[in-house]
Amino acid sequence: MNRFSPQTPVEQFEKKLQYFAHRISIITALETGGKLSPSEAFDMMESLWSDLELAGESAFLVIEE
């Protein structure tokens, strides 16, 4: 697939899932290293999770139609 081809909803979700995993690993490293408090880390992860849930719902609603 070339970079100008439109992505399917599942491909878009997979990309967002990779972004989510990457960000979670950064947040956990910052929390472990003492740069973020546990509550700050949790809030950031919760926000990322909400975004991922919405992306998943959108992707899978399109598939089911």
C-alpha positions in Angstrom: 0.0 0.0 0.0 1.5 3.4 -0.9 1.3 6.2 1.5 -1.4 8.0 -0.5 -3.9 5.2 -0.4 -6.8 5.7 2.0 -6.6 3.6 5.1 -9.4 1.2 6.1 -11.0 1.8 9.5 -9.2 -1.2 10.9 -5.8 0.1 9.7 -6.6 3.5 11.2 -7.5 1.8 14.5 -4.3 -0.2 14.4 -2.3 2.9 13.9 -4.0 4.6 16.9 -3.4 1.4 19.0 0.3 1.6 18.2 0.3 5.3 19.2 -1.5 4.4 22.4 1.0 1.6 23.3 3.9 4.0 22.6 2.5 6.8 24.8 1.7 4.4 27.6 5.3 3.1 27.6 6.6 6.7 27.8 4.1 7.6 30.6 5.1 4.6 32.7 8.8 5.3 32.2 8.2 8.9 33.4 6.2 7.8 36.4 8.8 5.1 37.3 11.5 7.7 37.0 9.7 10.1 39.3 9.0 12.7 36.6 5.2 12.2 36.9 3.1 11.4 40.0 1.0 8.3 39.9 -2.1 10.3 39.7 -0.8 12.4 36.8 0.2 9.2 35.0 -3.2 7.7 35.6 -5.0 10.7 34.3 -2.9 10.8 31.1 -3.5 7.0 30.6 -7.2 7.4 31.2 -7.4 10.1 28.6 -5.5 8.0 26.0 -7.7 5.1 26.8 -10.9 7.2 26.2 -9.5 8.3 22.8 -8.7 4.7 21.9 -12.1 3.5 22.9 -13.8 6.1 20.6 -11.5 5.2 17.7 -12.3 1.5 18.2 -16.0 2.1 18.3 -15.8 4.2 15.2 -13.7 1.6 13.3 -15.9 -1.3 14.3 -19.2 0.4 13.6 -18.0 1.0 10.0 -17.1 -2.7 9.7 -20.5 -3.9 10.9 -22.5 -1.7 8.5 
